[in-house]
Amino acid sequence: MPPTTAGAIWNPWRTNTMTDQVVLMENRDKVAVVTLNAYAMRNSLGAPGVREGLIDAIERFEADPALRVLVLTGGGGVFSAGGNLDALRRIRDEQKILRRLEGGAPLMERMLTSDKLYIAAVEGPAFGAGLGLAASCDLMVAADGARFCAAQIRVGAAPDGALWWSLPFRVGAGRARRILLTGEEVSRDDALHMGLADIGAAQGEALTVALGLAERLAAGPPLAQASVKRMARERPDDMLECLRVEREIAARTFASDDFLEGASAFLEKRAPRFTGD
C-alpha cells in the first residue's frame, strides 16, 4: 500500500526502457500531486505504464478521505504529447484498438464524475489525449509557452481522450469544432482568452500556482464544491427545471453543518473549518 502522509512519494510504475519511474505521486496534506515522468516519450499516455499508473493513482486519491484536491502535471517541461502513435499503427485491428482505448476510459471518466477536485498544471505541449486529460480537470493552470492541440486529426484519426465532451464544455461547440477539425495549435494566451485554460503562470511556475490554488480549494466546503461540479456537468437543459434543481441543491447546502460553520466563521471573523457534513 502507498503511504498517505504528507510528503510521501509513491512510485509504483517502472520500466527499463525510459525513466525508472513513469508516474510519481506525492501527498501534501490534503493535496495529491501526480506527475507524468515518461519524458523520453514526451509523457505520452501510451507510454508503458503511464495510463495504468494514472488510473491507479487516481483511484488511491479517490479512496483517501484525507485528500481533497489532485494536481496533475508533467515532468521535463512537457504536460503530455498524447497517445503512442507507433504502437497504435502496429495494431491494425479495430476491436483491439477499441479495447486499448476502453482500457484508458476509466481515467477521464473518474475525473469528470468525481466529487473531488482536479487541477491541471500545464507546461509545454498538451496534445491529443494529453489535451483531453488537461481539459478533463476542473481547473487548468497554463504556463507561458504552453501549447494545446487536438492533434489526432493531423494523423487521420478522430479525437479521443474525452475531447468530444471536455473541449465543447470549456470553449463552446463552435470553437471546439474548429480546434478538432483543423488540428491547429492554441497558444497559452488564446487558451486563456477562450476559456480552455483558467489561470496563467510564468514559465516553470504552473505547478507552484496550481498548488497554491489547490491549497485554497482544499480548505473549502466539500459539499458546496461537489454541487457546483455536478451541476456544471448535469445541468438540465430546460430553464425552469434547471432553476428547480438549483433551489434543491442550494437548500441542501444551506442546511448542512458546513454552512453553519461557514456562516459562523464569517460573523465571528475567523477562518472556517469545513468537514464536508
Buried (B, 14 or more C-beta within 10 A) or exposed (E): EBEBEEEEEBBBBBBEEBBEBBBBBBBBBBBBBBBBBBBBBBBBBBBBBBBBBBBBBBEBBBEBEEBBBBBBBBBBBBBBBBBBBEBBEEEEEEEEBEEBBEEBEBBBEBBBEBEBBBBBBBBBBBBBBBBBBBBBBBBBBBBBBBBBBBBBBEEEBEBBBBBBBBBBBBBEEEBBEEBBEEBBBBBBEBBBEBEBBBBBBEEEBBBBBBBEBBBEBBBBBBBBBBBEBBBEEEEEEEEEEEEEBBEEBBEEBEEBEBBEBBEEBEEEEEEBEBEBE
